[in-house]
Amino acid sequence: MDVPPLVEQARQRAADHGFGYSCAPLTGELLAVLSAAVRPGGRILELGTGMGVGLAWALHGLRGRADVTLVTVEQDPRTAELAATADWPAWVEPHTGDAVRLLPGLGTFDLVFADAEGGKWHGLDRTLAALGEGGVLLLDDMDPERYTLAEHHVAIAGVRAALRADTRLVIVDLPVGTGHIIATVRRGAASA
Ligand SMILES: C[S@@+](CC[C@H](N)C(=O)[O-])C[C@H]1O[C@@H](n2cnc3c(N)ncnc32)[C@H](O)[C@@H]1O
């Protein structure tokens, strides 16, 4: 697939600043596909803005739709500052701070891409609480073979266990790319 210009610019920004944690192309495409389905008036949350590669993929999926709010949270002030140099549309709402601390005040979302330490490897409960009915959670980097340290394997198992324990969720493991999980909150199950 052709790389959308905003994605290319974000990748270049990452290269210019030696930022090596941007989401992989397949992850970005998944995020674009899921973003395209978000309802009018819907809300998307990205945890971990980085240099804006994921954000750019989500915007690609939305293709100029101003009826969807895209909230993105970055803890590192310098990284947030660099990401903010991009030409994001007005419906992108950037926050600087710890996702876990900010999550309770951000509201609920139709789609969450949890791509930061906070809200994924710890504080996942707050991310799950931020998923509305029918809300979709996208996780990348879930392939245990990517990691050598036992603590990382424990963290991955912990995330899977937490998702399985949430009876509101229906979950699929996609063993492609960096390893993805998509989980959706069943409608009618939000308070189960
Ligand atoms: C994997 S990178 C994000 C890549 C980005 N989502 C993309 O698609 O290109 C993770 C980012 O999360 C940020 N981060 C780490 N802990 C965080 C936290 N607790 N809250 C918010 N951001 C955090 C890091 O500074 C880093 O920029």
PDBQT file of the ligand as one rigid body, heavy atoms in Angstrom, charges set to zero:
ROOT
HETATM    1  C1  LIG A 201       5.788   2.716  21.310  1.00  0.00    +0.000 C 
HETATM    2  S1  LIG A 201       5.942   4.440  21.479  1.00  0.00    +0.000 S 
HETATM    3  C2  LIG A 201       4.485   5.068  20.732  1.00  0.00    +0.000 C 
HETATM    4  C3  LIG A 201       4.485   5.003  19.241  1.00  0.00    +0.000 C 
HETATM    5  C4  LIG A 201       3.285   5.618  18.601  1.00  0.00    +0.000 C 
HETATM    6  N1  LIG A 201       2.050   5.171  19.191  1.00  0.00    +0.000 N 
HETATM    7  C5  LIG A 201       3.254   5.260  17.124  1.00  0.00    +0.000 C 
HETATM    8  O1  LIG A 201       2.286   4.587  16.702  1.00  0.00    +0.000 OA
HETATM    9  O2  LIG A 201       4.173   5.608  16.416  1.00  0.00    +0.000 OA
HETATM   10  C6  LIG A 201       5.551   4.635  23.183  1.00  0.00    +0.000 C 
HETATM   11  C7  LIG A 201       5.432   6.072  23.636  1.00  0.00    +0.000 C 
HETATM   12  O3  LIG A 201       4.747   6.075  24.876  1.00  0.00    +0.000 OA
HETATM   13  C8  LIG A 201       5.307   7.059  25.697  1.00  0.00    +0.000 C 
HETATM   14  N2  LIG A 201       4.973   6.683  27.070  1.00  0.00    +0.000 N 
HETATM   15  C9  LIG A 201       5.610   5.817  27.903  1.00  0.00    +0.000 A 
HETATM   16  N3  LIG A 201       4.965   5.712  29.064  1.00  0.00    +0.000 NA
HETATM   17  C10 LIG A 201       3.884   6.524  28.969  1.00  0.00    +0.000 A 
HETATM   18  C11 LIG A 201       2.835   6.830  29.849  1.00  0.00    +0.000 A 
HETATM   19  N4  LIG A 201       2.754   6.275  31.055  1.00  0.00    +0.000 N 
HETATM   20  N5  LIG A 201       1.887   7.708  29.438  1.00  0.00    +0.000 NA
HETATM   21  C12 LIG A 201       1.947   8.260  28.202  1.00  0.00    +0.000 A 
HETATM   22  N6  LIG A 201       2.938   8.013  27.327  1.00  0.00    +0.000 NA
HETATM   23  C13 LIG A 201       3.892   7.148  27.700  1.00  0.00    +0.000 A 
HETATM   24  C14 LIG A 201       6.786   7.032  25.364  1.00  0.00    +0.000 C 
HETATM   25  O4  LIG A 201       7.401   8.250  25.724  1.00  0.00    +0.000 OA
HETATM   26  C15 LIG A 201       6.767   6.782  23.871  1.00  0.00    +0.000 C 
HETATM   27  O5  LIG A 201       6.803   7.977  23.155  1.00  0.00    +0.000 OA
ENDROOT
TORSDOF 0
